[in-house]
Amino acid sequence: MTDDVAEWSLKDSQECQQLLARLCFYLDHDRTDDMAALFAAAPAVTVFGQTLHGLGEILPRFRQLTQGIVIRHCLSPSFIEPSGHKARGHTYVTVFRAQGRLADIPLPMAGASMMAEYRNMFVREPAGWRIEDHHISMIFRTS
């Protein structure tokens, strides 16, 4: 193992995982404008089969997800595979959703609304690691 790989596993992996944690936190707390800094220069997001390109398409779609709904994401530890200035990440996510507003919490909870897999491509840009591609695949959903 080279020093570069060892350094990557200690520092860069954490930065990539933090990007994903911030993405979910910002969505959970209705801070979609803060998400822009997490993405690469030309990002793509695939949400249940629909691919969006650029922040002009991505941010409005994320805003739609939180209208009248409170969301919370529970993330598993990410499996990160480095490859030069890019890295692929795999994360399982349990999502809880309820009708309401953040001001109304706590809200009644019926259980998890879905379990998904987030597959991400991270890229190292001059300003640091960013999300280049974010792919959401539903694994389980409530019936």
Rosetta blueprint (number, residue, H / E / L):
1 M L
2 T L
3 D H
4 D H
5 V H
6 A H
7 E H
8 W H
9 S H
10 L H
11 K H
12 D H
13 S H
14 Q H
15 E H
16 C H
17 Q H
18 Q H
19 L H
20 L H
21 A H
22 R H
23 L H
24 C H
25 F H
26 Y H
27 L H
28 D H
29 H L
30 D L
31 R L
32 T H
33 D H
34 D H
35 M H
36 A H
37 A H
38 L H
39 F E
40 A E
41 A E
42 A E
43 P E
44 A E
45 V E
46 T E
47 V E
48 F L
49 G L
50 Q E
51 T E
52 L E
53 H E
54 G L
55 L H
56 G H
57 E H
58 I H
59 L H
60 P H
61 R H
62 F H
63 R H
64 Q H
65 L H
66 T L
67 Q L
68 G L
69 I E
70 V E
71 I E
72 R E
73 H E
74 C E
75 L E
76 S L
77 P L
78 S L
79 F E
80 I E
81 E E
82 P E
83 S E
84 G L
85 H L
86 K E
87 A E
88 R E
89 G E
90 H E
91 T E
92 Y E
93 V E
94 T E
95 V E
96 F E
97 R E
98 A E
99 Q E
100 G L
101 R L
102 L H
103 A H
104 D H
105 I L
106 P L
107 L L
108 P L
109 M L
110 A L
111 G L
112 A L
113 S L
114 M E
115 M E
116 A E
117 E E
118 Y E
119 R E
120 N E
121 M E
122 F E
123 V E
124 R E
125 E E
126 P L
127 A L
128 G E
129 W E
130 R E
131 I E
132 E E
133 D E
134 H E
135 H E
136 I E
137 S E
138 M E
139 I E
140 F E
141 R E
142 T L
143 S L
